[in-house]
Amino acid sequence: MKRSFHSTSANLAGGPSAPINYPSLEIENGGEKQKMNLFQALNNAMDIALQKDPKAVIFGEDVGFGGVFRCTVGLREKYGANRVFNTPLCEQGIAGFGIGLAAQGATPIAEIQFADYIFPAFDQIVNEAAKYRYRSGGQFDCGSLTIRSPYGAVGHGGHYHSQSPESYFGQTPGLKVVIPSTPIEAKGLLLASIREKDPVIFFEPKLMYRSAVEEVPVGDYEIPLGKARIVKEGKDITLIGWGAQMRVLLQAANMAEEKLGISVELIDLRTIQPWDVETVINSVKKTGRVVISHEAPKTGGWAAEISATIQERCFLHLEAPIQRVCGYDTPFPLIFEKFYLPDHLKNFESIKKTIHY
């Protein structure tokens, strides 16, 4: 029997739709498990990191109080105010402080309260953190730095609380960019990111903080960065996504299998940079058709990078043009969010177009 977690219709991007069960990842030798939602799984990961690494510290706006999404709740009380503490409202300062701590041997876990607010820190992240080891010829590095930040739509966030900026950072050599989609994977990927030897930008799907619930192993485990997950195997078409979009794509896949009588392969990229080229290429060579979907605008989105690589590596295997189902090239709208999002219906129509090509 496959384990899964339940997503309610109210929490699926794109508005009301049928509830779906998303397959849970089985952790080998996972041991004792406990029901957690996504933010609790992240809290559990940071608890383990602080417990096992005396040099680990957590900081950001309001994290000492538990954070606006409660991801750090209880950690200051457990580990003290010198290891879990608030910062001024200055994202550039948070990133710069984290770089300095990492360069001096600490393990900083910084939080940017919303991904939309990460842009004041862009220079520190892209020109300093990403290049620190390179510009010193390997003498110094800030590889122990992890920057967490919630991203994506929530149904009412508007243009300053809904953006998906992963592709801005995916183009930067020296950074790793990770986006989990389930509580089990959020915990394992965050622990791997904290222990990674390169700076990591860890975007968290805030839509799933409370709505995604699984039986999560309570012990210490990691999920390797740079390795995609085949959530569902199929033979007729490949769907690729990450983060909160995975629930949308699974719903589209189920609809396509029911209405079109096809077999759909669903891939969760999990790591945007470096992304798992081999898993994607092998899948597309098998199916000959592919749809890539993300919330970020279409132009310059990470789906474009994936599409280009597929075109270069799988040209003679393609049975139809590559399809991208993404957000529009506009600022994220408030009252028109339902129309902006690449929901399961848009993805189903793209699947149907590709199959009938």
Disulfide bonds with the S-S distance in Angstrom:
none
